[in-house]
Amino acid sequence: MAFQCVIFDFDGTLADTEERALHIYNSLAEKYSYKSITRDELHKIKHLNIKEIIETVEIPLKKLPKIIKHGQKLLKNEMNSIKPFDDKLDEILLQLKKRVKYIGIITSNSNRNVKAFMKNQNIDSFDFIESSPLMSKEIKINATARKYSIPKSDILYVGDESRDIAACKRAGVKCAAVTWGYNYPEALLKENPDYMIDDLSSLIEIVS
């Protein structure tokens, strides 16, 4: 199936932020009155969806926006150390650009952090970068479809979490789930993604 637009998640899909995110998460636990987590607990959490994760770590929902914003500010100072999952990311993106009209990012991270990462990696392939609230990426997906006049059937979203798949279903677009991110493949399969990929280069065949 051919696509006109490929939209990527950032954390856990393009950028390996897990180690730094875990450190930041635990550093804020006392301030915002939630439980810190160990590496072993993280492995268990990666089997869960976002609602189950929030219940497990007992994050106060009313504090969640502040926690995310604070965490993003701290992550800003770590962007120089963040690496892409694929050493050939720039090459893969250039190949995709030859096959689709638009390549973009819709992420729960901040635009500033994503742009810092792209600058560090000398990547300039994206037509747009949008920051989205944690639980409502479909709003940004819908807005992108309208802005660029793209039929939803021609949009492919690439993400690493069960919430990404759920957002795609609500938006009415196809989703490719990656197997190396914040959720383990078993958790992703429960949400029935349209594609499961083990490397980003697989996208070249999918969009062609």
ChimeraX attribute file (.defattr): number of C-alpha atoms within 10 A of each C-alpha:
attribute: neighborCount
match mode: 1-to-1
recipient: residues
	/A:1	8
	/A:2	14
	/A:3	20
	/A:4	19
	/A:5	27
	/A:6	25
	/A:7	24
	/A:8	22
	/A:9	24
	/A:10	24
	/A:11	21
	/A:12	20
	/A:13	23
	/A:14	22
	/A:15	20
	/A:16	20
	/A:17	22
	/A:18	15
	/A:19	11
	/A:20	15
	/A:21	17
	/A:22	15
	/A:23	15
	/A:24	18
	/A:25	20
	/A:26	15
	/A:27	14
	/A:28	16
	/A:29	16
	/A:30	11
	/A:31	9
	/A:32	14
	/A:33	12
	/A:34	17
	/A:35	15
	/A:36	16
	/A:37	15
	/A:38	11
	/A:39	10
	/A:40	8
	/A:41	12
	/A:42	14
	/A:43	13
	/A:44	12
	/A:45	20
	/A:46	20
	/A:47	19
	/A:48	20
	/A:49	18
	/A:50	18
	/A:51	10
	/A:52	12
	/A:53	16
	/A:54	16
	/A:55	11
	/A:56	13
	/A:57	15
	/A:58	13
	/A:59	17
	/A:60	13
	/A:61	11
	/A:62	8
	/A:63	12
	/A:64	14
	/A:65	12
	/A:66	12
	/A:67	18
	/A:68	17
	/A:69	14
	/A:70	14
	/A:71	18
	/A:72	20
	/A:73	15
	/A:74	16
	/A:75	20
	/A:76	16
	/A:77	11
	/A:78	17
	/A:79	20
	/A:80	14
	/A:81	11
	/A:82	17
	/A:83	15
	/A:84	19
	/A:85	17
	/A:86	16
	/A:87	10
	/A:88	11
	/A:89	17
	/A:90	17
	/A:91	14
	/A:92	16
	/A:93	20
	/A:94	15
	/A:95	14
	/A:96	22
	/A:97	19
	/A:98	11
	/A:99	16
	/A:100	18
	/A:101	14
	/A:102	20
	/A:103	22
	/A:104	18
	/A:105	23
	/A:106	25
	/A:107	23
	/A:108	20
	/A:109	23
	/A:110	21
	/A:111	18
	/A:112	15
	/A:113	19
	/A:114	21
	/A:115	15
	/A:116	16
	/A:117	22
	/A:118	18
	/A:119	12
	/A:120	14
	/A:121	16
	/A:122	10
	/A:123	15
	/A:124	12
	/A:125	16
	/A:126	17
	/A:127	13
	/A:128	13
	/A:129	20
	/A:130	18
	/A:131	17
	/A:132	19
	/A:133	16
	/A:134	15
	/A:135	14
	/A:136	17
	/A:137	24
	/A:138	22
	/A:139	14
	/A:140	18
	/A:141	25
	/A:142	18
	/A:143	12
	/A:144	20
	/A:145	18
	/A:146	12
	/A:147	9
	/A:148	11
	/A:149	9
	/A:150	17
	/A:151	15
	/A:152	20
	/A:153	15
	/A:154	17
	/A:155	26
	/A:156	25
	/A:157	24
	/A:158	29
	/A:159	31
	/A:160	27
	/A:161	29
	/A:162	26
	/A:163	20
	/A:164	27
	/A:165	27
	/A:166	21
	/A:167	20
	/A:168	26
	/A:169	17
	/A:170	15
	/A:171	18
	/A:172	16
	/A:173	21
	/A:174	21
	/A:175	26
	/A:176	25
	/A:177	28
	/A:178	25
	/A:179	20
	/A:180	18
	/A:181	21
	/A:182	23
	/A:183	25
	/A:184	20
	/A:185	21
	/A:186	13
	/A:187	15
	/A:188	26
	/A:189	15
	/A:190	11
	/A:191	17
	/A:192	15
	/A:193	21
	/A:194	16
	/A:195	16
	/A:196	19
	/A:197	16
	/A:198	12
	/A:199	12
	/A:200	18
	/A:201	17
	/A:202	14
	/A:203	20
	/A:204	16
	/A:205	11
	/A:206	14
	/A:207	18
	/A:208	13
